[in-house]
Amino acid sequence: MIDFLRGPVVHIEAEYVVMDVRDVGYRVFTPNPYEFVGKDGVVTVFIHHHVREDAIHLFGFLSREQQVLFRKLLDVSGIGPRVALGILSAGKPGSVIAAIQQENIGFLTKLPGIGKKTAQRMILDLKDKLLGDAGDGGLFSAAGFADGLPDEANQNAPGGIAWQEARDALAALGYTSAELDKAWTGLQDSVTQDETVDSLMKRALQQLFKG
C-alpha cells in the first residue's frame, strides 16, 4: 500500500491534484486542492490507498494528522471516503477532534454529509480512539488542538466552517484580508449551510472580480 508520495504537483482540479512522481502522474483526491496553489517544487503528500472491487483511489493529505483522522473516520458506520474527505475540507483536524471530545453535536452536524445520528456515532466510536500515542495511530493529544474550535459566530454562521478553508485557499492565491472580508460581506447573506469550500471559492472570486 502507498503511504506517501513525494513530487511536484503538476495539475489542480476542483477535487484532486495530479502529482508527477518519477514521470508517473498520480491523481490524488484531497480535501482542498487549492492548498497546493503556490507550492512549487517537491511536496510530500500522505496517502490513503483505497481499494474497492470496482476502483482504486488515492486520497492525499498535507499532514500525517489529516491522514490518521481520515482513516479513523472511515471506521465510523455511514462514513465513506467521500464523506470523510468532505469533513476534512470543512474543518481542520483539531476542530473536528475537539468537537468529538466535547460531544459538540451542533458543530459536527454542520459538516457536509453528517446528520445527527452520524454525529452521535462519531462521538461514540471515536471519542476514546483519537487520543493516544503515535504507535496506535493516535497522533493527537488532549492539549494538541492547536487550531481548536472556531469562534461561536463563525461556528453558527451558515457556511462559516467552509468559508475558513476557502479563505485560506484564496489568501494563498495572493488576495489580502481586506479583499476577502469585502468578498465575504458581499456573499454571506446568501450562503447556505450546504455550501462547500469549492462553491464558496467560486462565489468569492466572482465578488473579487467585480471589484
PyMOL CGO cylinders between C-alpha atoms (Angstrom):
from pymol import cmd
from pymol.cgo import CYLINDER

trace = [
    CYLINDER, 0.00, 0.00, 0.00, 1.12, 3.56, -0.72, 0.3, 1, 1, 1, 1, 1, 1,
    CYLINDER, 1.12, 3.56, -0.72, 1.75, 5.62, 2.44, 0.3, 1, 1, 1, 1, 1, 1,
    CYLINDER, 1.75, 5.62, 2.44, 3.02, 8.83, 0.86, 0.3, 1, 1, 1, 1, 1, 1,
    CYLINDER, 3.02, 8.83, 0.86, 4.03, 10.34, -2.46, 0.3, 1, 1, 1, 1, 1, 1,
    CYLINDER, 4.03, 10.34, -2.46, 6.78, 12.88, -2.99, 0.3, 1, 1, 1, 1, 1, 1,
    CYLINDER, 6.78, 12.88, -2.99, 7.00, 15.03, -6.10, 0.3, 1, 1, 1, 1, 1, 1,
    CYLINDER, 7.00, 15.03, -6.10, 5.71, 18.21, -7.75, 0.3, 1, 1, 1, 1, 1, 1,
    CYLINDER, 5.71, 18.21, -7.75, 2.02, 18.93, -8.24, 0.3, 1, 1, 1, 1, 1, 1,
    CYLINDER, 2.02, 18.93, -8.24, 1.58, 19.46, -11.97, 0.3, 1, 1, 1, 1, 1, 1,
    CYLINDER, 1.58, 19.46, -11.97, -2.18, 19.93, -12.24, 0.3, 1, 1, 1, 1, 1, 1,
    CYLINDER, -2.18, 19.93, -12.24, -5.01, 21.08, -9.94, 0.3, 1, 1, 1, 1, 1, 1,
    CYLINDER, -5.01, 21.08, -9.94, -8.73, 20.41, -10.32, 0.3, 1, 1, 1, 1, 1, 1,
    CYLINDER, -8.73, 20.41, -10.32, -11.66, 21.14, -8.01, 0.3, 1, 1, 1, 1, 1, 1,
    CYLINDER, -11.66, 21.14, -8.01, -11.50, 17.70, -6.37, 0.3, 1, 1, 1, 1, 1, 1,
    CYLINDER, -11.50, 17.70, -6.37, -7.98, 16.42, -6.95, 0.3, 1, 1, 1, 1, 1, 1,
    CYLINDER, -7.98, 16.42, -6.95, -4.39, 17.18, -7.83, 0.3, 1, 1, 1, 1, 1, 1,
    CYLINDER, -4.39, 17.18, -7.83, -2.04, 15.33, -10.15, 0.3, 1, 1, 1, 1, 1, 1,
    CYLINDER, -2.04, 15.33, -10.15, 1.42, 14.58, -8.82, 0.3, 1, 1, 1, 1, 1, 1,
    CYLINDER, 1.42, 14.58, -8.82, 4.39, 13.74, -11.03, 0.3, 1, 1, 1, 1, 1, 1,
    CYLINDER, 4.39, 13.74, -11.03, 6.35, 11.02, -9.24, 0.3, 1, 1, 1, 1, 1, 1,
    CYLINDER, 6.35, 11.02, -9.24, 9.23, 9.79, -11.39, 0.3, 1, 1, 1, 1, 1, 1,
    CYLINDER, 9.23, 9.79, -11.39, 7.37, 10.54, -14.62, 0.3, 1, 1, 1, 1, 1, 1,
    CYLINDER, 7.37, 10.54, -14.62, 4.14, 8.87, -13.46, 0.3, 1, 1, 1, 1, 1, 1,
    CYLINDER, 4.14, 8.87, -13.46, 1.09, 11.08, -12.92, 0.3, 1, 1, 1, 1, 1, 1,
    CYLINDER, 1.09, 11.08, -12.92, -0.90, 10.13, -9.81, 0.3, 1, 1, 1, 1, 1, 1,
    CYLINDER, -0.90, 10.13, -9.81, -4.42, 11.52, -9.39, 0.3, 1, 1, 1, 1, 1, 1,
    CYLINDER, -4.42, 11.52, -9.39, -4.84, 12.27, -5.69, 0.3, 1, 1, 1, 1, 1, 1,
    CYLINDER, -4.84, 12.27, -5.69, -8.17, 13.34, -4.20, 0.3, 1, 1, 1, 1, 1, 1,
    CYLINDER, -8.17, 13.34, -4.20, -7.60, 15.83, -1.40, 0.3, 1, 1, 1, 1, 1, 1,
    CYLINDER, -7.60, 15.83, -1.40, -9.75, 17.92, 0.99, 0.3, 1, 1, 1, 1, 1, 1,
    CYLINDER, -9.75, 17.92, 0.99, -8.71, 21.22, -0.56, 0.3, 1, 1, 1, 1, 1, 1,
    CYLINDER, -8.71, 21.22, -0.56, -6.73, 21.04, -3.81, 0.3, 1, 1, 1, 1, 1, 1,
    CYLINDER, -6.73, 21.04, -3.81, -6.28, 24.82, -3.75, 0.3, 1, 1, 1, 1, 1, 1,
    CYLINDER, -6.28, 24.82, -3.75, -3.92, 24.40, -0.77, 0.3, 1, 1, 1, 1, 1, 1,
    CYLINDER, -3.92, 24.40, -0.77, -1.36, 23.33, -3.35, 0.3, 1, 1, 1, 1, 1, 1,
    CYLINDER, -1.36, 23.33, -3.35, -1.51, 26.62, -5.25, 0.3, 1, 1, 1, 1, 1, 1,
    CYLINDER, -1.51, 26.62, -5.25, 1.88, 28.26, -4.93, 0.3, 1, 1, 1, 1, 1, 1,
    CYLINDER, 1.88, 28.26, -4.93, 3.58, 25.13, -3.61, 0.3, 1, 1, 1, 1, 1, 1,
    CYLINDER, 3.58, 25.13, -3.61, 6.30, 24.96, -6.24, 0.3, 1, 1, 1, 1, 1, 1,
    CYLINDER, 6.30, 24.96, -6.24, 8.80, 22.13, -6.30, 0.3, 1, 1, 1, 1, 1, 1,
    CYLINDER, 8.80, 22.13, -6.30, 8.63, 18.83, -4.48, 0.3, 1, 1, 1, 1, 1, 1,
    CYLINDER, 8.63, 18.83, -4.48, 5.89, 18.28, -1.88, 0.3, 1, 1, 1, 1, 1, 1,
    CYLINDER, 5.89, 18.28, -1.88, 5.15, 15.29, 0.35, 0.3, 1, 1, 1, 1, 1, 1,
    CYLINDER, 5.15, 15.29, 0.35, 1.54, 14.10, 0.39, 0.3, 1, 1, 1, 1, 1, 1,
    CYLINDER, 1.54, 14.10, 0.39, 0.42, 11.45, 2.86, 0.3, 1, 1, 1, 1, 1, 1,
    CYLINDER, 0.42, 11.45, 2.86, -1.76, 8.88, 1.12, 0.3, 1, 1, 1, 1, 1, 1,
    CYLINDER, -1.76, 8.88, 1.12, -4.68, 6.64, 1.98, 0.3, 1, 1, 1, 1, 1, 1,
    CYLINDER, -4.68, 6.64, 1.98, -4.73, 3.92, -0.68, 0.3, 1, 1, 1, 1, 1, 1,
    CYLINDER, -4.73, 3.92, -0.68, -8.39, 2.93, -1.01, 0.3, 1, 1, 1, 1, 1, 1,
    CYLINDER, -8.39, 2.93, -1.01, -9.14, -0.28, -2.91, 0.3, 1, 1, 1, 1, 1, 1,
    CYLINDER, -9.14, -0.28, -2.91, -12.62, -1.42, -3.94, 0.3, 1, 1, 1, 1, 1, 1,
    CYLINDER, -12.62, -1.42, -3.94, -13.75, -4.14, -6.30, 0.3, 1, 1, 1, 1, 1, 1,
    CYLINDER, -13.75, -4.14, -6.30, -14.51, -1.59, -9.00, 0.3, 1, 1, 1, 1, 1, 1,
    CYLINDER, -14.51, -1.59, -9.00, -11.97, 1.17, -8.32, 0.3, 1, 1, 1, 1, 1, 1,
    CYLINDER, -11.97, 1.17, -8.32, -8.65, 2.15, -6.76, 0.3, 1, 1, 1, 1, 1, 1,
    CYLINDER, -8.65, 2.15, -6.76, -8.44, 5.69, -5.41, 0.3, 1, 1, 1, 1, 1, 1,
    CYLINDER, -8.44, 5.69, -5.41, -5.69, 7.70, -3.74, 0.3, 1, 1, 1, 1, 1, 1,
    CYLINDER, -5.69, 7.70, -3.74, -6.68, 10.22, -1.07, 0.3, 1, 1, 1, 1, 1, 1,
    CYLINDER, -6.68, 10.22, -1.07, -3.93, 12.62, -0.06, 0.3, 1, 1, 1, 1, 1, 1,
    CYLINDER, -3.93, 12.62, -0.06, -3.18, 14.98, 2.81, 0.3, 1, 1, 1, 1, 1, 1,
    CYLINDER, -3.18, 14.98, 2.81, -0.52, 17.54, 3.62, 0.3, 1, 1, 1, 1, 1, 1,
    CYLINDER, -0.52, 17.54, 3.62, -0.18, 16.32, 7.21, 0.3, 1, 1, 1, 1, 1, 1,
    CYLINDER, -0.18, 16.32, 7.21, 0.06, 12.95, 8.91, 0.3, 1, 1, 1, 1, 1, 1,
    CYLINDER, 0.06, 12.95, 8.91, -2.67, 14.12, 11.31, 0.3, 1, 1, 1, 1, 1, 1,
    CYLINDER, -2.67, 14.12, 11.31, -5.15, 14.53, 8.46, 0.3, 1, 1, 1, 1, 1, 1,
    CYLINDER, -5.15, 14.53, 8.46, -4.27, 11.09, 7.13, 0.3, 1, 1, 1, 1, 1, 1,
    CYLINDER, -4.27, 11.09, 7.13, -4.80, 9.45, 10.54, 0.3, 1, 1, 1, 1, 1, 1,
    CYLINDER, -4.80, 9.45, 10.54, -8.09, 11.26, 11.17, 0.3, 1, 1, 1, 1, 1, 1,
    CYLINDER, -8.09, 11.26, 11.17, -9.34, 10.32, 7.69, 0.3, 1, 1, 1, 1, 1, 1,
    CYLINDER, -9.34, 10.32, 7.69, -8.68, 6.65, 8.42, 0.3, 1, 1, 1, 1, 1, 1,
    CYLINDER, -8.68, 6.65, 8.42, -10.35, 6.89, 11.83, 0.3, 1, 1, 1, 1, 1, 1,
    CYLINDER, -10.35, 6.89, 11.83, -13.43, 8.46, 10.23, 0.3, 1, 1, 1, 1, 1, 1,
    CYLINDER, -13.43, 8.46, 10.23, -13.71, 5.52, 7.84, 0.3, 1, 1, 1, 1, 1, 1,
    CYLINDER, -13.71, 5.52, 7.84, -14.21, 3.26, 10.87, 0.3, 1, 1, 1, 1, 1, 1,
    CYLINDER, -14.21, 3.26, 10.87, -17.50, 5.02, 11.64, 0.3, 1, 1, 1, 1, 1, 1,
    CYLINDER, -17.50, 5.02, 11.64, -20.57, 3.34, 10.17, 0.3, 1, 1, 1, 1, 1, 1,
    CYLINDER, -20.57, 3.34, 10.17, -22.11, 5.54, 7.48, 0.3, 1, 1, 1, 1, 1, 1,
    CYLINDER, -22.11, 5.54, 7.48, -18.91, 7.45, 6.69, 0.3, 1, 1, 1, 1, 1, 1,
    CYLINDER, -18.91, 7.45, 6.69, -17.20, 6.55, 3.42, 0.3, 1, 1, 1, 1, 1, 1,
    CYLINDER, -17.20, 6.55, 3.42, -14.15, 8.12, 1.77, 0.3, 1, 1, 1, 1, 1, 1,
    CYLINDER, -14.15, 8.12, 1.77, -16.09, 10.95, 0.10, 0.3, 1, 1, 1, 1, 1, 1,
    CYLINDER, -16.09, 10.95, 0.10, -17.85, 11.98, 3.31, 0.3, 1, 1, 1, 1, 1, 1,
    CYLINDER, -17.85, 11.98, 3.31, -14.60, 11.73, 5.29, 0.3, 1, 1, 1, 1, 1, 1,
    CYLINDER, -14.60, 11.73, 5.29, -12.90, 13.92, 2.69, 0.3, 1, 1, 1, 1, 1, 1,
    CYLINDER, -12.90, 13.92, 2.69, -15.75, 16.42, 2.94, 0.3, 1, 1, 1, 1, 1, 1,
    CYLINDER, -15.75, 16.42, 2.94, -15.35, 16.56, 6.72, 0.3, 1, 1, 1, 1, 1, 1,
    CYLINDER, -15.35, 16.56, 6.72, -11.67, 17.41, 6.36, 0.3, 1, 1, 1, 1, 1, 1,
    CYLINDER, -11.67, 17.41, 6.36, -12.43, 20.01, 3.69, 0.3, 1, 1, 1, 1, 1, 1,
    CYLINDER, -12.43, 20.01, 3.69, -14.84, 21.78, 6.03, 0.3, 1, 1, 1, 1, 1, 1,
    CYLINDER, -14.84, 21.78, 6.03, -12.96, 21.53, 9.32, 0.3, 1, 1, 1, 1, 1, 1,
    CYLINDER, -12.96, 21.53, 9.32, -9.35, 21.30, 10.41, 0.3, 1, 1, 1, 1, 1, 1,
    CYLINDER, -9.35, 21.30, 10.41, -8.36, 18.11, 12.29, 0.3, 1, 1, 1, 1, 1, 1,
    CYLINDER, -8.36, 18.11, 12.29, -8.08, 19.90, 15.63, 0.3, 1, 1, 1, 1, 1, 1,
    CYLINDER, -8.08, 19.90, 15.63, -11.56, 21.41, 15.24, 0.3, 1, 1, 1, 1, 1, 1,
    CYLINDER, -11.56, 21.41, 15.24, -13.17, 18.07, 14.37, 0.3, 1, 1, 1, 1, 1, 1,
    CYLINDER, -13.17, 18.07, 14.37, -11.37, 16.22, 17.16, 0.3, 1, 1, 1, 1, 1, 1,
    CYLINDER, -11.37, 16.22, 17.16, -12.21, 18.89, 19.72, 0.3, 1, 1, 1, 1, 1, 1,
    CYLINDER, -12.21, 18.89, 19.72, -15.87, 18.72, 18.70, 0.3, 1, 1, 1, 1, 1, 1,
    CYLINDER, -15.87, 18.72, 18.70, -15.88, 14.93, 19.13, 0.3, 1, 1, 1, 1, 1, 1,
    CYLINDER, -15.88, 14.93, 19.13, -14.15, 15.16, 22.51, 0.3, 1, 1, 1, 1, 1, 1,
    CYLINDER, -14.15, 15.16, 22.51, -16.61, 17.83, 23.66, 0.3, 1, 1, 1, 1, 1, 1,
    CYLINDER, -16.61, 17.83, 23.66, -19.59, 15.93, 22.19, 0.3, 1, 1, 1, 1, 1, 1,
    CYLINDER, -19.59, 15.93, 22.19, -20.46, 19.05, 20.21, 0.3, 1, 1, 1, 1, 1, 1,
    CYLINDER, -20.46, 19.05, 20.21, -23.32, 17.74, 18.07, 0.3, 1, 1, 1, 1, 1, 1,
    CYLINDER, -23.32, 17.74, 18.07, -24.05, 21.23, 16.73, 0.3, 1, 1, 1, 1, 1, 1,
    CYLINDER, -24.05, 21.23, 16.73, -20.59, 21.59, 15.23, 0.3, 1, 1, 1, 1, 1, 1,
    CYLINDER, -20.59, 21.59, 15.23, -20.48, 18.07, 13.81, 0.3, 1, 1, 1, 1, 1, 1,
    CYLINDER, -20.48, 18.07, 13.81, -23.86, 18.31, 12.08, 0.3, 1, 1, 1, 1, 1, 1,
    CYLINDER, -23.86, 18.31, 12.08, -22.64, 21.41, 10.22, 0.3, 1, 1, 1, 1, 1, 1,
    CYLINDER, -22.64, 21.41, 10.22, -20.03, 19.24, 8.49, 0.3, 1, 1, 1, 1, 1, 1,
    CYLINDER, -20.03, 19.24, 8.49, -21.06, 18.07, 4.99, 0.3, 1, 1, 1, 1, 1, 1,
    CYLINDER, -21.06, 18.07, 4.99, -22.84, 14.72, 4.92, 0.3, 1, 1, 1, 1, 1, 1,
    CYLINDER, -22.84, 14.72, 4.92, -23.18, 14.48, 8.70, 0.3, 1, 1, 1, 1, 1, 1,
    CYLINDER, -23.18, 14.48, 8.70, -26.62, 14.21, 10.29, 0.3, 1, 1, 1, 1, 1, 1,
    CYLINDER, -26.62, 14.21, 10.29, -27.42, 13.91, 13.97, 0.3, 1, 1, 1, 1, 1, 1,
    CYLINDER, -27.42, 13.91, 13.97, -27.25, 10.09, 14.05, 0.3, 1, 1, 1, 1, 1, 1,
    CYLINDER, -27.25, 10.09, 14.05, -23.90, 10.01, 12.27, 0.3, 1, 1, 1, 1, 1, 1,
    CYLINDER, -23.90, 10.01, 12.27, -22.57, 12.72, 14.60, 0.3, 1, 1, 1, 1, 1, 1,
    CYLINDER, -22.57, 12.72, 14.60, -23.62, 10.61, 17.57, 0.3, 1, 1, 1, 1, 1, 1,
    CYLINDER, -23.62, 10.61, 17.57, -21.87, 7.58, 16.08, 0.3, 1, 1, 1, 1, 1, 1,
    CYLINDER, -21.87, 7.58, 16.08, -18.72, 9.65, 15.54, 0.3, 1, 1, 1, 1, 1, 1,
    CYLINDER, -18.72, 9.65, 15.54, -18.69, 10.56, 19.21, 0.3, 1, 1, 1, 1, 1, 1,
    CYLINDER, -18.69, 10.56, 19.21, -19.47, 7.02, 20.37, 0.3, 1, 1, 1, 1, 1, 1,
    CYLINDER, -19.47, 7.02, 20.37, -16.93, 5.35, 18.08, 0.3, 1, 1, 1, 1, 1, 1,
    CYLINDER, -16.93, 5.35, 18.08, -14.09, 7.86, 18.13, 0.3, 1, 1, 1, 1, 1, 1,
    CYLINDER, -14.09, 7.86, 18.13, -14.08, 9.78, 21.40, 0.3, 1, 1, 1, 1, 1, 1,
    CYLINDER, -14.08, 9.78, 21.40, -11.78, 7.27, 23.09, 0.3, 1, 1, 1, 1, 1, 1,
    CYLINDER, -11.78, 7.27, 23.09, -9.81, 6.36, 19.96, 0.3, 1, 1, 1, 1, 1, 1,
    CYLINDER, -9.81, 6.36, 19.96, -8.44, 9.72, 18.86, 0.3, 1, 1, 1, 1, 1, 1,
    CYLINDER, -8.44, 9.72, 18.86, -6.20, 10.23, 21.85, 0.3, 1, 1, 1, 1, 1, 1,
    CYLINDER, -6.20, 10.23, 21.85, -3.14, 8.06, 22.32, 0.3, 1, 1, 1, 1, 1, 1,
    CYLINDER, -3.14, 8.06, 22.32, 0.43, 7.61, 21.26, 0.3, 1, 1, 1, 1, 1, 1,
    CYLINDER, 0.43, 7.61, 21.26, 1.77, 7.54, 17.74, 0.3, 1, 1, 1, 1, 1, 1,
    CYLINDER, 1.77, 7.54, 17.74, 2.22, 3.79, 17.92, 0.3, 1, 1, 1, 1, 1, 1,
    CYLINDER, 2.22, 3.79, 17.92, -1.51, 3.13, 17.54, 0.3, 1, 1, 1, 1, 1, 1,
    CYLINDER, -1.51, 3.13, 17.54, -2.09, 5.99, 15.12, 0.3, 1, 1, 1, 1, 1, 1,
    CYLINDER, -2.09, 5.99, 15.12, -3.31, 8.37, 17.80, 0.3, 1, 1, 1, 1, 1, 1,
    CYLINDER, -3.31, 8.37, 17.80, -1.20, 11.38, 16.90, 0.3, 1, 1, 1, 1, 1, 1,
    CYLINDER, -1.20, 11.38, 16.90, -3.40, 13.77, 18.85, 0.3, 1, 1, 1, 1, 1, 1,
    CYLINDER, -3.40, 13.77, 18.85, -3.20, 14.77, 22.49, 0.3, 1, 1, 1, 1, 1, 1,
    CYLINDER, -3.20, 14.77, 22.49, -5.71, 16.50, 24.72, 0.3, 1, 1, 1, 1, 1, 1,
    CYLINDER, -5.71, 16.50, 24.72, -3.56, 19.62, 24.62, 0.3, 1, 1, 1, 1, 1, 1,
    CYLINDER, -3.56, 19.62, 24.62, -2.88, 19.36, 20.91, 0.3, 1, 1, 1, 1, 1, 1,
    CYLINDER, -2.88, 19.36, 20.91, -5.93, 21.10, 19.49, 0.3, 1, 1, 1, 1, 1, 1,
    CYLINDER, -5.93, 21.10, 19.49, -3.83, 23.98, 18.18, 0.3, 1, 1, 1, 1, 1, 1,
    CYLINDER, -3.83, 23.98, 18.18, -6.47, 25.13, 15.74, 0.3, 1, 1, 1, 1, 1, 1,
    CYLINDER, -6.47, 25.13, 15.74, -9.29, 24.40, 18.21, 0.3, 1, 1, 1, 1, 1, 1,
    CYLINDER, -9.29, 24.40, 18.21, -12.93, 25.13, 17.56, 0.3, 1, 1, 1, 1, 1, 1,
    CYLINDER, -12.93, 25.13, 17.56, -13.90, 28.17, 15.54, 0.3, 1, 1, 1, 1, 1, 1,
    CYLINDER, -13.90, 28.17, 15.54, -15.35, 31.07, 17.44, 0.3, 1, 1, 1, 1, 1, 1,
    CYLINDER, -15.35, 31.07, 17.44, -19.07, 30.99, 18.19, 0.3, 1, 1, 1, 1, 1, 1,
    CYLINDER, -19.07, 30.99, 18.19, -20.00, 33.42, 15.43, 0.3, 1, 1, 1, 1, 1, 1,
    CYLINDER, -20.00, 33.42, 15.43, -18.17, 31.53, 12.71, 0.3, 1, 1, 1, 1, 1, 1,
    CYLINDER, -18.17, 31.53, 12.71, -19.33, 28.16, 14.04, 0.3, 1, 1, 1, 1, 1, 1,
    CYLINDER, -19.33, 28.16, 14.04, -23.01, 29.11, 13.88, 0.3, 1, 1, 1, 1, 1, 1,
    CYLINDER, -23.01, 29.11, 13.88, -22.95, 31.13, 10.67, 0.3, 1, 1, 1, 1, 1, 1,
    CYLINDER, -22.95, 31.13, 10.67, -24.16, 29.31, 7.54, 0.3, 1, 1, 1, 1, 1, 1,
    CYLINDER, -24.16, 29.31, 7.54, -21.11, 28.20, 5.58, 0.3, 1, 1, 1, 1, 1, 1,
    CYLINDER, -21.11, 28.20, 5.58, -18.80, 29.56, 8.26, 0.3, 1, 1, 1, 1, 1, 1,
    CYLINDER, -18.80, 29.56, 8.26, -16.70, 26.41, 8.56, 0.3, 1, 1, 1, 1, 1, 1,
    CYLINDER, -16.70, 26.41, 8.56, -16.26, 26.00, 4.81, 0.3, 1, 1, 1, 1, 1, 1,
    CYLINDER, -16.26, 26.00, 4.81, -15.50, 29.71, 4.41, 0.3, 1, 1, 1, 1, 1, 1,
    CYLINDER, -15.50, 29.71, 4.41, -12.48, 29.46, 6.70, 0.3, 1, 1, 1, 1, 1, 1,
    CYLINDER, -12.48, 29.46, 6.70, -10.95, 26.87, 4.36, 0.3, 1, 1, 1, 1, 1, 1,
    CYLINDER, -10.95, 26.87, 4.36, -11.97, 28.82, 1.26, 0.3, 1, 1, 1, 1, 1, 1,
    CYLINDER, -11.97, 28.82, 1.26, -10.49, 31.99, 2.73, 0.3, 1, 1, 1, 1, 1, 1,
    CYLINDER, -10.49, 31.99, 2.73, -7.16, 30.26, 3.42, 0.3, 1, 1, 1, 1, 1, 1,
    CYLINDER, -7.16, 30.26, 3.42, -7.02, 28.99, -0.15, 0.3, 1, 1, 1, 1, 1, 1,
    CYLINDER, -7.02, 28.99, -0.15, -7.82, 32.43, -1.60, 0.3, 1, 1, 1, 1, 1, 1,
    CYLINDER, -7.82, 32.43, -1.60, -5.20, 34.02, 0.63, 0.3, 1, 1, 1, 1, 1, 1,
    CYLINDER, -5.20, 34.02, 0.63, -2.69, 31.56, -0.85, 0.3, 1, 1, 1, 1, 1, 1,
    CYLINDER, -2.69, 31.56, -0.85, -3.59, 32.98, -4.25, 0.3, 1, 1, 1, 1, 1, 1,
    CYLINDER, -3.59, 32.98, -4.25, -2.48, 36.41, -3.07, 0.3, 1, 1, 1, 1, 1, 1,
    CYLINDER, -2.48, 36.41, -3.07, -5.72, 38.09, -2.02, 0.3, 1, 1, 1, 1, 1, 1,
    CYLINDER, -5.72, 38.09, -2.02, -5.47, 40.35, 1.02, 0.3, 1, 1, 1, 1, 1, 1,
    CYLINDER, -5.47, 40.35, 1.02, -7.52, 40.09, 4.21, 0.3, 1, 1, 1, 1, 1, 1,
    CYLINDER, -7.52, 40.09, 4.21, -9.33, 43.31, 3.31, 0.3, 1, 1, 1, 1, 1, 1,
    CYLINDER, -9.33, 43.31, 3.31, -10.30, 41.94, -0.11, 0.3, 1, 1, 1, 1, 1, 1,
    CYLINDER, -10.30, 41.94, -0.11, -11.51, 38.67, 1.38, 0.3, 1, 1, 1, 1, 1, 1,
    CYLINDER, -11.51, 38.67, 1.38, -13.50, 40.42, 4.09, 0.3, 1, 1, 1, 1, 1, 1,
    CYLINDER, -13.50, 40.42, 4.09, -15.18, 42.52, 1.41, 0.3, 1, 1, 1, 1, 1, 1,
    CYLINDER, -15.18, 42.52, 1.41, -15.96, 39.42, -0.67, 0.3, 1, 1, 1, 1, 1, 1,
    CYLINDER, -15.96, 39.42, -0.67, -17.47, 37.67, 2.36, 0.3, 1, 1, 1, 1, 1, 1,
    CYLINDER, -17.47, 37.67, 2.36, -19.60, 40.70, 3.14, 0.3, 1, 1, 1, 1, 1, 1,
    CYLINDER, -19.60, 40.70, 3.14, -20.98, 40.59, -0.39, 0.3, 1, 1, 1, 1, 1, 1,
    CYLINDER, -20.98, 40.59, -0.39, -21.96, 36.92, -0.34, 0.3, 1, 1, 1, 1, 1, 1,
    CYLINDER, -21.96, 36.92, -0.34, -22.63, 35.91, 3.28, 0.3, 1, 1, 1, 1, 1, 1,
    CYLINDER, -22.63, 35.91, 3.28, -26.32, 36.82, 3.26, 0.3, 1, 1, 1, 1, 1, 1,
    CYLINDER, -26.32, 36.82, 3.26, -26.99, 34.24, 0.52, 0.3, 1, 1, 1, 1, 1, 1,
    CYLINDER, -26.99, 34.24, 0.52, -24.78, 31.47, 1.91, 0.3, 1, 1, 1, 1, 1, 1,
    CYLINDER, -24.78, 31.47, 1.91, -26.50, 28.25, 3.00, 0.3, 1, 1, 1, 1, 1, 1,
    CYLINDER, -26.50, 28.25, 3.00, -25.50, 25.51, 5.44, 0.3, 1, 1, 1, 1, 1, 1,
    CYLINDER, -25.50, 25.51, 5.44, -24.74, 23.18, 2.50, 0.3, 1, 1, 1, 1, 1, 1,
    CYLINDER, -24.74, 23.18, 2.50, -22.09, 25.38, 0.89, 0.3, 1, 1, 1, 1, 1, 1,
    CYLINDER, -22.09, 25.38, 0.89, -18.81, 23.63, 0.03, 0.3, 1, 1, 1, 1, 1, 1,
    CYLINDER, -18.81, 23.63, 0.03, -15.31, 25.09, 0.02, 0.3, 1, 1, 1, 1, 1, 1,
    CYLINDER, -15.31, 25.09, 0.02, -15.26, 24.94, -3.77, 0.3, 1, 1, 1, 1, 1, 1,
    CYLINDER, -15.26, 24.94, -3.77, -18.58, 26.72, -4.24, 0.3, 1, 1, 1, 1, 1, 1,
    CYLINDER, -18.58, 26.72, -4.24, -17.62, 29.45, -1.78, 0.3, 1, 1, 1, 1, 1, 1,
    CYLINDER, -17.62, 29.45, -1.78, -14.31, 29.98, -3.57, 0.3, 1, 1, 1, 1, 1, 1,
    CYLINDER, -14.31, 29.98, -3.57, -16.08, 30.38, -6.90, 0.3, 1, 1, 1, 1, 1, 1,
    CYLINDER, -16.08, 30.38, -6.90, -18.63, 32.80, -5.46, 0.3, 1, 1, 1, 1, 1, 1,
    CYLINDER, -18.63, 32.80, -5.46, -15.96, 34.78, -3.64, 0.3, 1, 1, 1, 1, 1, 1,
    CYLINDER, -15.96, 34.78, -3.64, -13.92, 35.06, -6.85, 0.3, 1, 1, 1, 1, 1, 1,
    CYLINDER, -13.92, 35.06, -6.85, -16.99, 36.46, -8.59, 0.3, 1, 1, 1, 1, 1, 1,
    CYLINDER, -16.99, 36.46, -8.59, -17.21, 39.11, -5.85, 0.3, 1, 1, 1, 1, 1, 1,
    CYLINDER, -17.21, 39.11, -5.85, -13.50, 39.87, -6.16, 0.3, 1, 1, 1, 1, 1, 1,
    CYLINDER, -13.50, 39.87, -6.16, -13.68, 40.21, -9.94, 0.3, 1, 1, 1, 1, 1, 1,
    CYLINDER, -13.68, 40.21, -9.94, -16.47, 42.77, -9.51, 0.3, 1, 1, 1, 1, 1, 1,
    CYLINDER, -16.47, 42.77, -9.51, -14.03, 44.86, -7.57, 0.3, 1, 1, 1, 1, 1, 1,
]
cmd.load_cgo(trace, "trace")
